[in-house]
Amino acid sequence: MTRVAMLAGGVGAARFLDGLVRVVEPSDVTAIVNVGDDMEWSGLHISPDLDTVTYTLADLVNPETGWGLRGESRRTLDRLSELGGPDWFMIGDLDLATHLYRTHRLSQGDPLSAITRDFTARLGLECMITPVTDDRLRTVVGTDAGELAFQDYFVRRRASDPVHSLRFDGAESARPAPLVEEALNAADVIVIAPSNPFLSIDPLLSVPGVRELVIANRSKVAAVSPIIGGEAVKGPAADILQSLGHDVSALGVARLYDDLAEVFVLDDADAALASSIESETDMRVIVMPTLMTDVEAKMALASGTLEAARNVP
Amino acid sequence: MTRVAMLAGGVGAARFLDGLVRVVEPSDVTAIVNVGDDMEWSGLHISPDLDTVTYTLADLVNPETGWGLRGESRRTLDRLSELGGPDWFMIGDLDLATHLYRTHRLSQGDPLSAITRDFTARLGLECMITPVTDDRLRTVVGTDAGELAFQDYFVRRRASDPVHSLRFDGAESARPAPLVEEALNAADVIVIAPSNPFLSIDPLLSVPGVRELVIANRSKVAAVSPIIGGEAVKGPAADILQSLGHDVSALGVARLYDDLAEVFVLDDADAALASSIESETDMRVIVMPTLMTDVEAKMALASGTLEAARNVP
């Protein structure tokens, strides 16, 4: 039995989890998911990272995009567009049911973590998926155009603004959701997913107590680099490393994770960086293929990461 | 030029309006619509009567039901049902766009009347459609099962509970929407639509100032009976007349409208009641076909009603 807790963003984390639940008991896995991307949209509460992780593990995700649902349609969104309503955030007809369900439950006073538990159980998932907090947490992106709400920056403006600063609105008073502390303490391995360090992992760590718990458990923590060959597999991680003055490479990411993780998983393509990382940080570096191109690759990455994290030298 | 203001509920009012805008200039018509049926549903603001009136005049309404949209689908609702979400209120995929649009605008601070004006303009309507108030007004139905929110009574429980009392939550502090008072004062004819007197007309009149203005303009007011041959054309009007101790007939309705209207429009089938109504009330009774079975019937009813109201004896 290997209990695994993961700090998870969206697509990259979801793919890693999809491999992970095939190499350990799904019920031993807890995904602690970012909610800094959450938004209110026309009265609905949308939790993009929770949905991406859930849809992926339920084998419902659109494989083309890595988010949203397979076989999705946009009847409502097209009509909303005709009406002059907000149409810049893709919400499919089936996806909409998720948001309506969640918002209905929230309006009845249920916490997001309980709603997520019921939702994932109904989809047949055995692993635990929890928001990092039931409290309001919103990533705010500082740009030349001023401070932008996360989805405004990410979707509406296509992550095209150089990012000068990030803050996590609500973080100071947010409390970890019920399962979070127990999952981190009980885990045999804590994985920092190959997610955006600034937009996915930092908001998780901003919830008081979470960073401290990860640091306290550092000997069990493995971080997977989301940067391969100086580029992000997906999303604006490389641009943000640059605009915030970091090295645009796995080395730049490794420096950010030094106090959090014992093991750093580096892609084969970056093998040349291994010695720099090991000399500059206190992390052990493991080099392996990290591109999750198919199920086998996902499983191999999950197995290799767990093995490295458990192999205390 | 005949300026017409109408106190309007849902289906019956919408059908009358559909005839009315064909016999007078649509831009001379103002429909003042009930919002006591409005509800919050999974975070969305739903205004069933505004939508029924708008969809009907825009020739988008489902002719089978008299509400909802033609060619509607229920992809989102079916999925929501699978998820265990609230599925008792029929919300089609296209209809959903209306609610999303409205809720989005409301969340930006726009008043319901302005949103309705933009929405109806976008659908090409020339007549004015306004909620009776921009403030919160909710019909609460007293039954053996306790007080029920309107749609709980009407849709979820299929209007099957005997109604003992009605109240209009928010009425005391509600203010008429911007166009309402002007429309009532400027009208050559005010029509009380063949809507449910208790569930559609009373909530309109409960907004402070509206009843007083209708009474002040009584000489211009024509009310169309929603009861034909002792039965409601649609909905629970007959049951409510009975449970509240009124005569289950057009006479029962006429007694309710005596202080409001100069003219009472009675269906041919109820011609025998005309003399009783004229002797018991101060209204002039006009007998004509009131079943709005097709466009010609709607137009004839609208013309006949206007003519009667303008023929001050």
Chai-1 contact restraints between the chains, C-beta under 6 A:
chainA,res_idxA,chainB,res_idxB,connection_type,confidence,min_distance_angstrom,max_distance_angstrom,comment,restraint_id
A,S42,B,L100,contact,1.0,0.0,6.0,A-B,restraint_1
A,S42,B,T103,contact,1.0,0.0,6.0,A-B,restraint_2
A,S42,B,H104,contact,1.0,0.0,6.0,A-B,restraint_3
A,G43,B,G43,contact,1.0,0.0,6.0,A-B,restraint_4
A,G43,B,L44,contact,1.0,0.0,6.0,A-B,restraint_5
A,G43,B,T103,contact,1.0,0.0,6.0,A-B,restraint_6
A,L44,B,G43,contact,1.0,0.0,6.0,A-B,restraint_7
A,R75,B,D93,contact,1.0,0.0,6.0,A-B,restraint_8
A,T76,B,D93,contact,1.0,0.0,6.0,A-B,restraint_9
A,T76,B,L96,contact,1.0,0.0,6.0,A-B,restraint_10
A,T76,B,A97,contact,1.0,0.0,6.0,A-B,restraint_11
A,R79,B,L94,contact,1.0,0.0,6.0,A-B,restraint_12
A,R79,B,A97,contact,1.0,0.0,6.0,A-B,restraint_13
A,L80,B,A97,contact,1.0,0.0,6.0,A-B,restraint_14
A,L80,B,L100,contact,1.0,0.0,6.0,A-B,restraint_15
A,L80,B,Y101,contact,1.0,0.0,6.0,A-B,restraint_16
A,L83,B,A97,contact,1.0,0.0,6.0,A-B,restraint_17
A,L83,B,Y101,contact,1.0,0.0,6.0,A-B,restraint_18
A,G85,B,L100,contact,1.0,0.0,6.0,A-B,restraint_19
A,G85,B,Y101,contact,1.0,0.0,6.0,A-B,restraint_20
A,G85,B,H104,contact,1.0,0.0,6.0,A-B,restraint_21
A,P86,B,H104,contact,1.0,0.0,6.0,A-B,restraint_22
A,D93,B,R75,contact,1.0,0.0,6.0,A-B,restraint_23
A,D93,B,T76,contact,1.0,0.0,6.0,A-B,restraint_24
A,D93,B,D93,contact,1.0,0.0,6.0,A-B,restraint_25
A,L94,B,R79,contact,1.0,0.0,6.0,A-B,restraint_26
A,L96,B,T76,contact,1.0,0.0,6.0,A-B,restraint_27
A,A97,B,T76,contact,1.0,0.0,6.0,A-B,restraint_28
A,A97,B,R79,contact,1.0,0.0,6.0,A-B,restraint_29
A,A97,B,L80,contact,1.0,0.0,6.0,A-B,restraint_30
A,A97,B,L83,contact,1.0,0.0,6.0,A-B,restraint_31
A,L100,B,S42,contact,1.0,0.0,6.0,A-B,restraint_32
A,L100,B,L80,contact,1.0,0.0,6.0,A-B,restraint_33
A,L100,B,G85,contact,1.0,0.0,6.0,A-B,restraint_34
A,Y101,B,L80,contact,1.0,0.0,6.0,A-B,restraint_35
A,Y101,B,L83,contact,1.0,0.0,6.0,A-B,restraint_36
A,Y101,B,G85,contact,1.0,0.0,6.0,A-B,restraint_37
A,T103,B,S42,contact,1.0,0.0,6.0,A-B,restraint_38
A,T103,B,G43,contact,1.0,0.0,6.0,A-B,restraint_39
A,H104,B,S42,contact,1.0,0.0,6.0,A-B,restraint_40
A,H104,B,G85,contact,1.0,0.0,6.0,A-B,restraint_41
A,H104,B,P86,contact,1.0,0.0,6.0,A-B,restraint_42
